[in-house]
Each structure stands twice: as C-alpha cells, then as structure tokens.
Amino acid sequence: MRRVYLIRHGHPDFPFGAHMCLGRTDTPLGALGRMQACLLGEALASEDLSVFSSPLTRCRETAAPLGGEAIAVPELREQDMGPWDGLDFETIRRDWPELYARRAAEPLLVPPGAEPLAEVQARVLPAFWSCLTQSRGDIAVVVHASVIQAILADIQGLPLEQSRPLRPPYGSWALLCGDGALTVERKAVLPRLALSPALAEKLLAAAAPGERVERHSRAVADRALAIARALPCETDEKLLCSAALLHDLARAEKDHARVGADWLRALGFPEAAAIVEKHHDYEGAGLNEAALLYLADKCVQEDRIVPLARRFEKSREKCRDAAALAAHQKRYETALALRDKVNGLSGQTLVE
C-alpha cells in the first residue's frame, strides 16, 4: 500500500514580521520555517520518498531536507489572491473593510480578480494524481494550505464550503494511503522528536543566526556543561546542552529570549523553551538548568570565557536610560549570587 505525505511548507519569512496574504508571492522560509523543514527531514529520514513540490521558494526549501531533488510541479502553486496577494492583513482590513468582514461567514470568498478555490481544485487534482502515476512507492508532496485543502476535500467527498478546517499548520503533513483510491489516515501531523544536542546542532544550523551567534552558543553550551559537571547535584545534561545551543536562535529579534522560546514551543520542545525563555532574565535561587544556562551565558563574551565583571561592563554600554541600567544591575546581582553558590558548592573558582 502506497503512502503519500501531503506536506504544508514551513513558516514563511513574512516581510517586516507582519502576517500576510502570500498566495503567489514568492517568499522564502524564515528561521522557524527552516527549523520546521529540518524536523520534517529528520522525522521522515527513514522513508524512501519521491518528492514533488510547488515551484514557490517556501515549498522548495521545505522539500530540500527530505532527500533527493524535488520535482517542481507548476500546477501545485498556491491560490492566486489577486489584489490581496502580498499584502498584510491590516492593510486588507483597512482598504477592503466590507469584503474582509464577510470572510468569516463566507469561507470561499476571495477579492475580485483572485482565483476561486474551485479553480484551484480543478488545476491541482490532475497534477496531484499525475505525481502518483509517474512515480513508484511512497511520495512526499510539499505544497500550500489551499492545495492541501482542495485535495483532502476531494478525497473525503466534502464540499469546498466545509473544507476550511482541513487547512493544516505550517510544517505538518496529512498521511494518505491506498493503491489506486486514497484514504486519509492522519491529518495535520506535526513532527515530534526527542531533543538532543545532535538535533539541537542541526536546528541551530537550519536557523542560521550567524556564525558569531553559533560560536557563542557552542561556547555557552560547553561552559554550562563544565559548571554542571562540577556540582554535587543532578542536572539533565542533555536538556541543558540542547537549550544552551539554542538559546540565541532569535538573537536578531526584539525580546529574543521570548521569541526563541516561542519558536521552540512551536517545534515541540516545551522544556527547552522554558529554559531559553529565562536565559536573559532569571529569577530564583535553585541551581536548575535555567540557572546554569543563565550563568554560563553571562560567563561567555562572544566565544571566550571572561569574568562576570568584564561581561557586564561591556553590556552596560548598551543601556540608554535609568530603567535599562536598573534592569542591567539586577541581572548582574543575580549572576553574582549564582556565581557564589556555584563556587561554594563546587569548592573551586568555576566562575570569576
């Protein structure tokens, strides 16, 4: 029995961070989307798949980790949203208020000049079945939300008016099985893998935060493990190392600790997310994984181990007002308290 992995591409790199009506707009994956693609590749690594893809960049980039070269199928492109294509939804709401307001009650509504979902289905279905007939064995088809919606509605005999819930989240797949006719075995499957330092390294490379951030992250991971191993208390070293490698994933984003944690939760790693979220501002007295990552991060400047005073002196230069200086001082005092506790428990000067 053949299996078809009907995959929605990863999270796009929305320009200016605004959620947009992409349609035919050819936007690449963002950092989260690249990590979702990485996880898809890891989750399906044991499958021997022929891979087909929409020609748009976000689908081709999602298909790349699945192995081999994906065959681009023009008819599998996203729905053309006409005058809305490439606009953020705030602009659409402002410029088409009445039409936008009708969308909740009229799920198939599109603006004048856009491609109706029935036309999407008419061009997609022959192309989808052609992918099956021109291949053998199991296949992956990496496409868009409307394309998956149209295919699943046809297979399940649903009218398009009732098909909106079939749209899957980014980086997920629907599993179809059968010889000839297909049935939907599973919907909206998100790859959920055990986080390890090896997988964290792959995710770090996929996110591509920059060479300096990657070097810093590896140095922090090494330092965190060195501190943990010198202490007479149990630490989940695998979790600590993985979180340390990923703590600066979103370094270029505002409030990067929170954004990075949100990304990790979206990827299915809530424990690492909880640690990463606290690496910039930590509160607490225990020497848990979050505390050790916080302290290790404050011991490393670029990729070099430095005394806490030097590290905080450097970062103090970035403070622009009294509130920033107060927050900086609080972080410094937290680091000093953790330093004293670590040095006292270990019986050595682990942290200067």
Secondary structure, DSSP 8 states (H G I E B T S, - for coil): -EEEEEEE---B--GGG--EE-TT----B-HHHHHHHHHHHHHTTTS--EEEE-SSHHHHHHHGGGSS--EE-GGG-----GGGTTEEHHHHHHHSHHHHHTTTT-TT---TTS--HHHHHHHHHHHHHHHHHT--S-EEEEE-HHHHHHHHHHHHT--GGG-GGG---TT-EEEEEESSS-EEEEEEE-------HHHHHHHHHHH---HHHHHHHHHHHHHHHHHHHTSSS---HHHHHHHHHHTTTTTTSTTHHHHHHHHHHHTT-HHHHHHHTTSSS---SS--HHHHHHHHHHHEETTEE--HHHHHHHHHTT--SHHHHHHHHHHHHHHHHHHHHHHHHHTS-S--
